[in-house]
């Protein structure tokens, strides 16, 4: 999460860093007890996001080679805890893992699971958005290719976005002085991190990327058709290009399925460690 703000910044960005800090707390406590994860965890607070996403971009540019080789995932929390309704934009390869994690984490009231209040698709599966721009995941996802997640919780009335009204008093009055939203986001983040920190977890899926590419192409086709008025000869050209894209993805998918099968059979780390299944991590 980033820590710089246009003004006081209680909501943007500090509704994210409070979750980042509280997420780090239980993992640090376990580390002090000698219970360390299989993978390295890095908790970061970026500077100069508002002025051009500089802090995180500089970090990625300095270590892009290592990130590309070794980084499993990046989770972004920007203005993250703003109400009782959880949601997120998730890279295609991480969606099954996130769906599992939100099935364990509690909601803001702590009487249900986060998945119970998460928006659903027509099939009943959790609805995940596509990662766009505008925050610190950009360099990780768009430049280094690190699978990324942007977590949010919304639902509070009113907005103080990028104004001098974005104060602690506003946040406590509008979002809530019980910080239930922040506790929920922290729990969801902890559940995701706990799974990703386990080297036995399969987090790579080439097929998921291919399927997402096909789905995006079909959405583009629908948009092109819906907005065909005035395009003239451009629509047939667009359809031809999309045909080529979908055919190429279809060919690639056969190889992707085989690759995923090989990954699934690859040797894993020992499954002797069970500390990352501790419910206390995400029942924060």
DOTI-864425 format. One line per 8 residues: their letters; for each residue x, z, y of N, C-alpha, C. Coordinates in Angstrom, 3 decimals, m for minus. Example, Ala and Ser with C-alpha at 12.3 -4.5 7.8 and 13.67 -1.06 7.14 Angstrom:
2
as> 13.190 7.800 m5.690 12.300 7.800 m4.500 13.200 7.800 m3.300 | 12.850 7.080 m2.250 13.670 7.140 m1.060 12.900 7.870 0.030
END
This chain:
284
xxxxxxxx> 0.852 0.000 m1.188 0.000 0.000 0.000 0.886 0.000 1.235 | 0.339 m0.508 2.352 1.129 m0.478 3.583 0.740 0.736 4.410 | 1.666 1.163 5.285 1.416 2.375 6.067 1.301 2.101 7.559 | 1.541 0.870 7.987 1.433 0.587 9.420 m0.010 0.242 9.777 | m0.372 0.483 11.035 m1.756 0.260 11.470 m1.779 m0.290 12.889 | m2.924 m0.899 13.259 m3.105 m1.358 14.641 m3.326 m0.179 15.578 | m4.014 0.840 15.082 m4.290 2.006 15.913 m3.979 3.263 15.131 | m5.001 4.121 14.961 m4.797 5.359 14.208 m4.748 5.094 12.703
xxxxxxxx> m5.532 4.137 12.241 m5.383 3.654 10.872 m5.884 4.555 9.765 | m6.910 5.374 10.018 m7.408 6.255 8.957 m7.974 5.458 7.785 | m8.706 4.390 8.085 m9.251 3.538 7.026 m8.263 2.441 6.641 | m7.823 1.684 7.635 m6.868 0.594 7.409 m5.553 0.931 8.086 | m4.564 1.387 7.304 m4.484 1.262 5.850 m4.629 2.568 5.075 | m4.751 3.728 5.747 m4.452 4.999 5.087 m5.404 5.363 3.962 | m6.557 4.675 3.863 m7.417 4.871 2.701 m6.771 4.304 1.438 | m5.668 3.561 1.595 m4.892 3.085 0.452 m3.729 4.000 0.118
xxxxxxxx> m2.866 4.324 1.109 m1.726 5.197 0.815 m2.093 6.568 0.257 | m3.243 7.136 0.670 m3.603 8.438 0.101 m3.809 8.318 m1.407 | m4.313 7.171 m1.857 m4.480 6.938 m3.296 m3.131 6.698 m3.965 | m2.249 5.959 m3.291 m0.922 5.691 m3.842 m0.161 6.997 m4.057 | m0.197 7.873 m3.065 0.520 9.145 m3.163 m0.067 10.017 m4.262 | m1.399 10.093 m4.307 m2.034 10.933 m5.323 m1.886 10.337 m6.720 | m1.744 9.029 m6.811 m1.476 8.407 m8.101 m0.079 8.760 m8.591 | 0.876 8.794 m7.670 2.256 9.112 m8.039 2.398 10.556 m8.502
xxxxxxxx> 1.551 11.455 m7.989 1.702 12.885 m8.259 1.694 13.221 m9.755 | 0.668 12.829 m10.529 0.669 13.212 m11.947 1.776 12.538 m12.752 | 2.119 11.297 m12.405 3.204 10.626 m13.123 4.536 11.323 m12.840 | 4.735 11.775 m11.592 5.954 12.508 m11.250 6.006 13.842 m11.986 | 4.846 14.512 m12.097 4.803 15.791 m12.807 5.187 15.605 m14.276 | 4.687 14.545 m14.904 5.044 14.262 m16.293 6.527 13.940 m16.422 | 7.056 13.184 m15.450 8.475 12.827 m15.491 9.348 14.078 m15.411 | 8.942 15.050 m14.585 9.706 16.289 m14.482 9.687 17.069 m15.787
xxxxxxxx> 8.647 16.862 m16.591 8.560 17.511 m17.899 9.307 16.724 m18.971 | 9.933 15.624 m18.568 10.664 14.802 m19.516 9.816 13.774 m20.231 | 8.571 13.615 m19.801 7.666 12.649 m20.419 7.646 11.391 m19.556 | 8.448 10.440 m19.933 8.620 9.248 m19.116 7.959 8.043 m19.798 | 7.463 7.107 m19.023 6.825 5.913 m19.606 7.859 4.947 m20.159 | 7.385 3.993 m20.938 8.283 2.954 m21.453 8.810 2.075 m20.333 | 7.987 1.854 m19.334 8.344 0.945 m18.245 8.565 1.731 m16.949 | 9.361 1.140 m16.067 9.641 1.741 m14.773 8.427 1.611 m13.854
xxxxxxxx> 8.074 2.698 m13.188 6.994 2.690 m12.202 7.599 2.810 m10.810 | 7.140 1.971 m9.892 7.602 2.016 m8.509 6.381 2.201 m7.610 | 6.390 3.259 m6.810 5.325 3.494 m5.839 5.891 3.185 m4.457 | 5.251 2.281 m3.733 5.825 1.781 m2.485 4.835 1.892 m1.335 | 5.366 2.173 m0.146 4.591 2.137 1.097 5.268 1.126 2.013 | 4.593 0.023 2.270 5.199 m1.086 3.011 5.011 m0.924 4.516 | 5.982 m1.422 5.268 5.854 m1.490 6.717 5.494 m2.893 7.162 | 4.991 m3.003 8.377 4.765 m4.289 9.066 3.852 m5.240 8.298
xxxxxxxx> 2.828 m4.702 7.623 1.839 m5.593 6.997 0.981 m6.265 8.060 | 0.554 m5.478 9.031 m0.348 m6.009 10.050 0.309 m7.099 10.896 | 1.602 m7.060 10.990 2.311 m8.002 11.854 2.831 m9.228 11.100 | 2.408 m9.397 9.835 2.835 m10.580 9.101 3.253 m10.337 7.663 | 2.831 m9.201 7.080 3.151 m8.874 5.685 4.664 m8.922 5.471 | 5.408 m8.354 6.412 6.865 m8.456 6.365 7.516 m7.531 5.336 | 7.097 m6.267 5.293 7.782 m5.305 4.437 7.802 m5.700 2.975 | 6.630 m5.969 2.415 6.557 m6.346 1.003 7.204 m7.701 0.751
xxxxxxxx> 7.084 m8.624 1.712 7.691 m9.951 1.538 9.214 m9.853 1.491 | 9.791 m9.024 2.364 11.243 m8.841 2.350 11.690 m8.226 1.021 | 10.909 m7.266 0.516 11.226 m6.640 m0.767 11.248 m7.681 m1.885 | 10.243 m8.539 m1.916 10.161 m9.563 m2.953 11.280 m10.582 m2.797 | 11.544 m11.011 m1.571 12.572 m12.021 m1.356 13.952 m11.517 m1.767 | 14.211 m10.231 m1.564 15.519 m9.674 m1.946 15.671 m9.557 m3.458 | 14.555 m9.320 m4.156 14.662 m9.105 m5.599 13.805 m10.039 m6.417 | 13.546 m11.238 m5.902 12.620 m12.168 m6.568 13.061 m12.503 m7.983
xxxxxxxx> 14.362 m12.683 m8.196 14.839 m13.066 m9.532 14.525 m11.977 m10.556 | 14.806 m10.722 m10.209 14.522 m9.623 m11.127 13.024 m9.426 m11.321 | 12.254 m9.569 m10.241 10.807 m9.421 m10.351 10.224 m10.467 m11.282 | 10.679 m11.708 m11.140 10.171 m12.799 m11.965 10.466 m12.551 m13.432 | 11.616 m11.958 m13.731 12.014 m11.720 m15.117 11.370 m10.479 m15.714 | 11.233 m9.418 m14.914 10.928 m8.116 m15.489 9.610 m7.484 m15.046 | 9.087 m7.843 m13.884 7.898 m7.144 m13.388 6.667 m7.477 m14.227 | 5.957 m6.452 m14.639 4.765 m6.621 m15.464 3.530 m6.861 m14.596
xxxxxxxx> 3.420 m6.106 m13.501 2.221 m6.220 m12.667 2.465 m5.554 m11.320 | 1.631 m5.929 m10.351 1.635 m5.286 m9.040 0.197 m4.921 m8.693 | m0.009 m3.684 m8.202 m1.338 m3.216 m7.791 m1.310 m2.952 m6.293 | m2.243 m3.528 m5.564 m2.291 m3.370 m4.116 m3.491 m2.521 m3.704 | m3.239 m1.569 m2.815 m4.292 m0.697 m2.289 m4.252 m0.776 m0.769 | m5.084 m1.603 m0.209 m5.130 m1.775 1.240 m6.544 m1.455 1.708 | m6.688 m0.400 2.494 m8.033 0.022 2.921 m8.925 0.172 1.690 | m8.378 0.869 0.682 m8.942 0.803 m0.660 m10.137 1.714 m0.896
xxxxxxxx> m10.166 2.881 m0.250 m11.205 3.868 m0.560 m12.202 3.957 0.582 | m13.248 3.116 0.512 m14.199 3.006 1.614 m15.648 3.166 1.162 | m15.875 3.820 0.021 m17.236 4.017 m0.448 m17.307 4.192 m1.943 | m18.506 4.284 m2.511 m18.675 4.594 m3.925 m18.694 3.395 m4.862 | m18.602 2.178 m4.310 m18.761 0.983 m5.135 m17.406 0.339 m5.433 | m16.879 0.494 m6.653 m15.563 m0.053 m6.969 m15.618 m1.557 m7.233 | m14.537 m2.229 m6.908 m14.414 m3.651 m7.202 m12.942 m4.011 m7.150 | m12.642 m5.258 m7.476 m11.245 m5.652 m7.442 m11.064 m7.138 m7.654
xxxxxxxx> m9.976 m7.650 m7.080 m9.529 m9.014 m7.354 m8.364 m8.898 m8.327 | m8.445 m9.624 m9.445 m7.509 m9.407 m10.541 m6.992 m10.741 m11.073 | m5.675 m10.811 m11.295 m5.090 m11.993 m11.917 m5.704 m12.194 m13.301 | m5.912 m13.432 m13.724 m6.610 m13.692 m14.989 m6.016 m12.974 m16.195 | m4.676 m12.889 m16.280 m4.054 m12.286 m17.457 m4.305 m10.788 m17.554 | m4.647 m10.135 m16.447 m4.815 m8.687 m16.448 m6.271 m8.248 m16.561 | m7.204 m9.186 m16.540 m8.613 m8.812 m16.511 m9.073 m8.024 m17.742 | m8.672 m8.388 m18.957 m9.098 m7.571 m20.110 m8.582 m6.135 m20.022
xxxxxxxx> m7.342 m5.953 m19.572 m6.786 m4.612 m19.465 m7.516 m3.795 m18.396 | m7.830 m4.419 m17.250 m8.536 m3.710 m16.184 m9.945 m3.342 m16.653 | m10.601 m4.242 m17.363 m11.940 m3.947 m17.882 m11.907 m2.734 m18.810 | m10.859 m2.645 m19.629 m10.714 m1.481 m20.514 m10.468 m0.214 m19.702 | m9.605 m0.315 m18.701 m9.234 0.867 m17.917 m10.423 1.449 m17.168 | m11.254 0.595 m16.565 m12.382 1.116 m15.794 m13.466 1.665 m16.712 | m13.335 1.412 m17.999 m14.232 2.043 m18.956 m13.871 3.489 m19.231 | m12.666 3.907 m18.835 m12.222 5.287 m19.019 m12.282 6.100 m17.729
xxxxxxxx> m12.045 5.446 m16.580 m11.985 6.165 m15.308 m13.389 6.559 m14.841 | m13.523 7.710 m14.182 m14.843 8.139 m13.685 m15.222 7.446 m12.389 | m16.521 7.434 m12.094 m16.980 6.899 m10.809 m16.841 7.969 m9.729 | m17.336 7.666 m8.530 m17.159 8.591 m7.407 m17.905 9.903 m7.601 | m19.023 9.871 m8.333 m19.796 11.094 m8.550 m19.271 11.912 m9.728 | m18.419 11.300 m10.527 m17.845 11.909 m11.730 m18.908 12.235 m12.777 | m20.044 11.552 m12.687 m21.104 11.707 m13.683 m21.231 10.460 m14.555 | m20.497 9.412 m14.219 m20.533 8.162 m14.972 m19.134 7.554 m14.957
xxxxxxxx> m19.002 6.412 m15.633 m17.723 5.711 m15.647 m17.689 4.673 m14.532 | m16.484 4.329 m14.114 m16.339 3.313 m13.069 m16.955 1.987 m13.507 | m16.868 1.668 m14.777 m17.417 0.398 m15.249 m18.939 0.376 m15.136 | m19.575 1.538 m15.159 m21.036 1.595 m15.073 m21.547 1.194 m13.690 | m20.728 1.396 m12.660 m21.147 1.059 m11.296 m20.406 m0.171 m10.765 | m19.581 m0.778 m11.593 m18.851 m1.987 m11.211 m19.816 m3.174 m11.273 | m19.742 m4.081 m10.311 m20.607 m5.271 m10.324 m20.344 m6.092 m11.576 | m21.424 m6.640 m12.157 m21.310 m7.374 m13.408 m21.657 m8.851 m13.215
xxxxxxxx> m21.108 m9.679 m14.091 m21.470 m11.092 m14.128 m22.747 m11.252 m14.936 | m23.251 m12.479 m15.050 m24.480 m12.725 m15.810 m24.319 m12.346 m17.278 | m23.089 m12.395 m17.785 m22.834 m12.044 m19.182 m22.746 m10.539 m19.403 | m22.740 m9.774 m18.313 m22.630 m8.325 m18.421 m21.210 m7.808 m18.329 | m20.238 m8.725 m18.230 m18.833 m8.327 m18.111 m18.523 m7.943 m16.671 | m17.519 m7.085 m16.446 m17.146 m6.740 m15.068 m16.799 m7.981 m14.261 | m17.254 m8.022 m13.050 m17.015 m9.179 m12.186 m15.750 m8.935 m11.361 | m14.734 m9.765 m11.586 m13.478 m9.648 m10.864 m13.322 m10.827 m9.910
xxxxxxxx> m12.883 m10.529 m8.684 m12.653 m11.582 m7.715 m11.304 m12.256 m7.923 | m11.114 m13.364 m7.213 m9.835 m14.070 m7.234 m8.963 m13.560 m6.090 | m7.687 m13.435 m6.363 m6.754 m12.974 m5.341 m6.545 m14.055 m4.292 | m6.743 m13.688 m3.035 m6.483 m14.607 m1.938 m5.275 m14.150 m1.148 | m5.356 m14.235 0.176 m4.256 m13.797 1.015 m4.610 m12.539 1.765 | m3.828 m12.232 2.807 m4.212 m11.178 3.722 m3.667 m9.802 3.468 | m2.892 m9.589 2.396 m2.326 m8.256 2.187 m1.045 m8.366 1.367 | m0.508 m7.211 0.964 0.851 m7.160 0.430 1.018 m7.705 m0.983
xxxxxxxx> m0.060 m8.106 m1.634 0.095 m8.734 m2.944 0.568 m10.180 m2.834 | 0.502 m10.756 m1.645 0.758 m12.196 m1.487 2.132 m12.592 m2.009 | 3.181 m11.893 m1.595 4.533 m12.272 m2.021 4.710 m12.103 m3.528 | 4.142 m11.023 m4.082 4.270 m10.782 m5.517 3.550 m11.857 m6.332 | 2.304 m12.147 m5.960 1.466 m13.050 m6.745 1.771 m14.523 m6.441 | 1.842 m14.856 m5.167 1.959 m16.268 m4.781 3.399 m16.771 m4.763 | 4.366 m15.881 m4.582 5.770 m16.314 m4.514 6.513 m16.022 m5.812 | 6.487 m14.746 m6.248 7.238 m14.371 m7.445 6.440 m14.569 m8.729
xxxxxxxx> 5.127 m14.786 m8.623 4.308 m15.014 m9.813 4.043 m13.766 m10.620 | 4.117 m12.598 m9.999 3.847 m11.348 m10.708 2.335 m11.137 m10.776 | 1.753 m10.995 m11.978 0.309 m10.756 m12.077 m0.089 m9.557 m11.223 | m1.127 m9.719 m10.423 m1.444 m8.705 m9.420 m2.904 m8.290 m9.461 | m3.148 m7.123 m8.866 m4.485 m6.542 m8.789 m4.665 m5.983 m7.383 | m5.811 m6.216 m6.786 m6.166 m5.580 m5.521 m7.417 m4.754 m5.764 | m7.299 m3.441 m5.658 m8.424 m2.547 m5.922 m9.106 m2.157 m4.612 | m10.442 m2.070 m4.675 m11.228 m1.700 m3.499 m12.366 m0.769 m3.920
xxxxxxxx> m12.877 m0.036 m2.964 m14.148 0.680 m3.131 m14.860 0.593 m1.797 | m16.083 0.100 m1.810 m16.830 m0.142 m0.579 m18.183 0.560 m0.645 | m19.008 0.331 0.387 m20.367 0.842 0.368 m20.731 1.765 1.504 | m19.734 2.210 2.274 m20.051 3.067 3.415 m20.579 2.233 4.578 | m21.515 2.777 5.329 m22.093 2.050 6.458 m21.151 2.081 7.657 | m21.206 1.019 8.445 m20.402 0.976 9.660 m18.998 0.501 9.405 | m18.303 0.170 10.479 m16.936 m0.314 10.359 m16.144 0.074 11.605 | m14.894 0.430 11.381 m13.993 0.748 12.491 m12.763 m0.152 12.446
xxxxxxxx> m12.877 m1.248 11.735 m11.760 m2.111 11.383 m10.952 m2.552 12.605 | m9.646 m2.297 12.560 m8.708 m2.733 13.601 m9.135 m2.304 15.004 | m9.641 m1.100 15.094 m10.060 m0.603 16.402 m9.544 0.819 16.591 | m9.661 1.313 17.814 m9.240 2.686 18.100 m10.217 3.726 17.577 | m11.329 3.265 16.982 m12.285 4.190 16.366 m11.888 4.539 14.931 | m10.840 3.897 14.438 m10.414 4.114 13.052 m9.620 5.419 12.957 | m10.330 6.535 13.034 m9.729 7.866 13.072 m10.152 8.688 11.859 | m9.467 9.804 11.668 m9.838 10.727 10.592 m11.279 11.216 10.776
xxxxxxxx> m11.656 11.490 12.030 m13.029 11.960 12.289 m14.039 10.906 11.855 | m13.772 9.632 12.165 m14.680 8.560 11.740 m14.727 8.485 10.218 | m13.569 8.522 9.588 m13.523 8.383 8.129 m14.293 9.506 7.441 | m14.049 10.739 7.879 m14.729 11.870 7.252 m16.234 11.844 7.503 | m16.621 11.351 8.658 m18.039 11.304 8.994 m18.760 10.184 8.254 | m18.133 9.024 8.141 m18.799 7.843 7.584 m18.529 7.666 6.092 | m17.268 7.706 5.703 m16.930 7.509 4.289 m17.165 8.784 3.502 | m16.807 9.921 4.101 m17.068 11.201 3.441 m15.880 12.134 3.493
xxxxxxxx> m16.138 13.389 3.816 m15.038 14.343 3.885 m14.700 14.939 2.527 | m15.419 14.517 1.467 m15.080 14.978 0.123 m14.049 14.077 m0.547 | m13.754 12.940 0.068 m12.760 11.982 m0.440 m13.057 11.553 m1.881 | m14.338 11.509 m2.229 m14.734 11.105 m3.576 m14.334 9.663 m3.863 | m14.434 8.798 m2.853 m14.052 7.403 m3.026 m12.569 7.284 m3.348 | m11.744 8.028 m2.624 m10.301 7.986 m2.858 m9.954 8.532 m4.237 | m10.653 9.580 m4.651 m10.397 10.143 m5.973 m10.769 9.136 m7.064 | m11.859 8.405 m6.864 m12.254 7.384 m7.837 m11.212 6.278 m7.917
xxxxxxxx> m10.783 5.756 m6.771 m9.791 4.671 m6.763 m8.486 5.142 m7.402 | m8.105 6.387 m7.121 m6.892 6.940 m7.729 m7.024 6.987 m9.246 | m8.176 7.427 m9.725 m8.390 7.487 m11.167 m8.346 6.116 m11.822 | m8.962 5.125 m11.169 m8.932 3.757 m11.700 m7.496 3.252 m11.723 | m6.779 3.452 m10.615 m5.392 3.016 m10.565 m4.541 3.684 m11.623 | m4.738 4.990 m11.825 m3.977 5.708 m12.845 m4.251 5.173 m14.246 | m5.513 4.877 m14.518 m5.862 4.348 m15.840 m5.181 3.006 m16.089 | m5.132 2.158 m15.055 m4.482 0.856 m15.190 m2.978 1.019 m15.362
xxxxxxxx> m2.371 1.862 m14.511 m0.925 2.060 m14.574 m0.517 2.666 m15.915 | m1.304 3.623 m16.412 m0.976 4.258 m17.687 m0.930 3.244 m18.818 | m1.846 2.279 m18.801 m1.842 1.252 m19.837 m0.674 0.284 m19.653 | m0.431 m0.139 m18.412 0.657 m1.076 m18.155 2.021 m0.453 m18.421 | 2.126 0.865 m18.291 3.402 1.540 m18.506 3.770 1.635 m19.977 | 2.832 1.346 m20.852 3.041 1.400 m22.295 3.567 0.053 m22.774 | 4.760 0.034 m23.340 5.378 m1.224 m23.754 4.644 m1.891 m24.917 | 3.776 m1.141 m25.611 3.017 m1.734 m26.710 1.844 m2.579 m26.226
xxxxxxxx> 1.492 m2.456 m24.956 0.325 m3.170 m24.435 0.668 m4.642 m24.205 | m0.150 m5.526 m24.755 0.042 m6.958 m24.518 m0.640 m7.323 m23.206 | 0.152 m7.645 m22.213 m0.376 m7.926 m20.882 m0.250 m9.388 m20.505 | 0.295 m10.194 m21.409 0.521 m11.607 m21.123 m0.504 m12.443 m21.882 | m1.118 m13.400 m21.201 m2.034 m14.329 m21.860 m1.978 m15.671 m21.151 | m1.263 m16.592 m21.763 m1.183 m17.937 m21.189 m2.545 m18.608 m21.241 | m3.294 m18.349 m22.305 m4.619 m18.948 m22.445 m5.536 m18.526 m21.305 | m5.435 m17.262 m20.887 m6.276 m16.785 m19.785 m5.994 m17.553 m18.504
xxxxxxxx> m4.735 m17.880 m18.257 m4.390 m18.661 m17.073 m4.974 m20.068 m17.158 | m4.874 m20.676 m18.328 m5.405 m22.028 m18.517 m6.918 m22.034 m18.331 | m7.601 m21.065 m18.943 m9.057 m20.988 m18.827 m9.480 m20.788 m17.376 | m8.711 m19.983 m16.631 m9.031 m19.781 m15.224 m8.830 m21.077 m14.443 | m7.792 m21.836 m14.774 m7.572 m23.119 m14.113 m8.727 m24.084 m14.343 | m9.246 m24.113 m15.570 m10.394 m24.976 m15.890 m11.615 m24.523 m15.105 | m11.841 m23.201 m15.066 m12.995 m22.672 m14.335 m12.901 m22.981 m12.841 | m11.700 m22.863 m12.277 m11.519 m23.166 m10.855 m11.765 m24.645 m10.577
xxxxxxxx> m11.337 m25.505 m11.488 m11.564 m26.939 m11.328 m13.051 m27.257 m11.338 | m13.785 m26.600 m12.223 m15.230 m26.834 m12.292 m15.931 m26.345 m11.031 | m15.440 m25.233 m10.457 m16.008 m24.754 m9.200 m15.749 m25.759 m8.072 | m14.554 m26.344 m8.067 m14.233 m27.364 m7.066 m15.132 m28.582 m7.221 | m15.430 m28.956 m8.461 m16.318 m30.090 m8.710 m17.714 m29.808 m8.160 | m18.206 m28.580 m8.398 m19.525 m28.209 m7.888 m19.548 m28.230 m6.363 | m18.483 m27.732 m5.743 m18.403 m27.740 m4.278 m18.363 m29.160 m3.743 | m17.576 m30.014 m4.409 m17.464 m31.403 m3.961 m18.801 m32.114 m4.044
xxxxxxxx> m19.544 m31.843 m5.126 m20.853 m32.461 m5.292 m21.843 m31.935 m4.253 | m21.808 m30.603 m4.034 m22.741 m29.995 m3.090 m22.490 m30.459 m1.660 | m21.251 m30.802 m1.358 m20.893 m31.185 0.003 m20.591 m32.684 0.107 | m21.203 m33.468 m0.766 m20.895 m34.896 m0.836 m21.364 m35.670 0.387 | m22.335 m35.132 1.115 m22.865 m35.842 2.278 m21.750 m36.150 3.272 | m21.580 m37.435 3.569 m20.582 m37.847 4.545 m19.215 m38.112 3.961 | m19.033 m37.831 2.650 m17.715 m38.061 2.058 m17.466 m39.528 1.743 | m18.540 m40.284 1.561 m18.369 m41.706 1.274 m17.621 m41.938 m0.019
xxxxxxxx> m16.507 m42.679 0.068 m15.727 m43.015 m1.124 m14.874 m41.859 m1.626 | m14.818 m40.775 m0.873 m13.929 m39.670 m1.253 m14.396 m38.945 m2.507 | m15.720 m38.849 m2.737 m16.232 m38.098 m3.876 m15.770 m38.676 m5.211 | m15.869 m39.997 m5.460 m15.362 m40.528 m6.729 m13.882 m40.239 m6.937 | m13.108 m40.298 m5.848 m11.674 m39.992 m5.958 m11.481 m38.534 m6.364 | m12.256 m37.647 m5.734 m12.171 m36.226 m6.057 m12.518 m35.982 m7.512 | m13.596 m36.625 m7.996 m14.012 m36.452 m9.385 m12.951 m36.962 m10.345 | m12.299 m38.058 m10.008 m11.251 m38.600 m10.866 m10.078 m37.631 m10.959
xxxxxxxx> m9.689 m37.062 m9.831 m8.594 m36.102 m9.822 m8.947 m34.860 m10.635 | m10.169 m34.377 m10.496 m10.582 m33.201 m11.256 m10.669 m33.501 m12.742 | m11.087 m34.727 m13.092 m11.088 m35.137 m14.505 m9.682 m35.041 m15.084 | m8.715 m35.520 m14.307 m7.320 m35.484 m14.758 m6.835 m34.050 m14.916 | m7.179 m33.205 m13.954 m6.770 m31.799 m14.014 m7.352 m31.117 m15.253 | m8.659 m31.308 m15.478 m9.306 m30.637 m16.602 m8.803 m31.179 m17.941 | m8.517 m32.468 m18.002 m7.969 m33.042 m19.228 m6.587 m32.473 m19.518 | m5.786 m32.341 m18.459 m4.443 m31.780 m18.621 m4.508 m30.332 m19.082
xxxxxxxx> m5.385 m29.551 m18.444 m5.552 m28.162 m18.856 m6.022 m28.073 m20.309 | m6.921 m28.980 m20.699 m7.413 m28.978 m22.065 m6.301 m29.211 m23.076 | m5.400 m30.126 m22.746 m4.257 m30.389 m23.615 m3.329 m29.178 m23.670 | m3.078 m28.593 m22.513 m2.194 m27.428 m22.444 m2.765 m26.240 m23.194 | m4.094 m26.152 m23.243 m4.709 m24.974 m23.845 m4.367 m24.840 m25.323 | m4.263 m25.965 m26.032 m3.927 m25.908 m27.455 m2.565 m25.246 m27.667 | m1.609 m25.580 m26.797 m0.290 m24.977 m26.895 m0.325 m23.513 m26.438 | m1.175 m23.214 m25.450 m1.278 m21.846 m24.939 m1.793 m20.894 m26.017
xxxxxxxx> m2.786 m21.342 m26.790 m3.332 m20.510 m27.863 m2.249 m20.175 m28.874 | m1.450 m21.171 m29.234 m0.353 m20.924 m30.182 0.671 m19.956 m29.596 | 0.969 m20.115 m28.316 1.936 m19.227 m27.671 1.429 m17.786 m27.669 | 0.138 m17.606 m27.363 m0.428 m16.257 m27.361 m0.384 m15.636 m28.756 | m0.603 m16.445 m29.776 m0.532 m15.944 m31.151 0.870 m15.455 m31.481 | 1.893 m16.182 m30.999 3.277 m15.774 m31.235 3.601 m14.492 m30.478 | 3.086 m14.371 m29.257 3.320 m13.157 m28.475 2.686 m11.952 m29.176 | 1.482 m12.138 m29.703 0.776 m11.043 m30.364 1.524 m10.542 m31.594
xxxxxxxx> 2.273 m11.440 m32.242 3.009 m11.070 m33.455 4.430 m10.594 m33.162 | 4.848 m10.678 m31.907 6.221 m10.303 m31.544 6.428 m8.807 m31.736 | 7.663 m8.390 m32.039 7.954 m6.946 m32.198 7.634 m6.186 m30.920 | 7.109 m4.977 m31.095 6.767 m4.127 m29.959 7.595 m2.852 m30.002 | 7.519 m2.091 m28.938 8.164 m0.788 m28.911 7.440 0.151 m29.864 | 8.090 1.249 m30.185 7.483 2.234 m31.073 6.180 2.743 m30.485 | 5.200 2.981 m31.379 3.919 3.501 m30.904 3.853 5.021 m31.041 | 5.026 5.644 m31.153 5.047 7.089 m31.332 4.589 7.836 m30.084
xxxxxxxx> 4.782 7.233 m28.916 4.413 7.912 m27.682 2.904 7.794 m27.441 | 2.282 8.916 m27.194 0.855 8.872 m26.900 0.537 9.541 m25.578 | 1.570 9.906 m24.808 1.293 10.638 m23.571 0.539 9.791 m22.560 | 0.667 8.437 m22.650 m0.011 7.603 m21.666 m1.475 7.388 m22.018 | m1.909 8.039 m23.106 m3.345 8.040 m23.413 m4.012 9.317 m22.909 | m3.238 10.196 m22.256 m3.798 11.450 m21.772 m4.872 11.196 m20.729 | m6.057 11.706 m20.988 m7.169 11.475 m20.065 m6.934 12.152 m18.711 | m6.065 13.169 m18.682 m5.838 13.876 m17.421 m5.253 12.967 m16.359
xxxx> m4.590 11.885 m16.789 m3.977 10.964 m15.820 m5.051 10.295 m14.982 | m6.145 9.849 m15.617 m7.150 9.133 m14.827 m8.403 9.971 m14.557 | m8.459 11.179 m15.111 m9.536 12.098 m14.739 m9.083 12.980 m13.599 | m8.182 12.451 m12.790 m7.582 13.148 m11.658 m8.626 13.909 m10.850
END
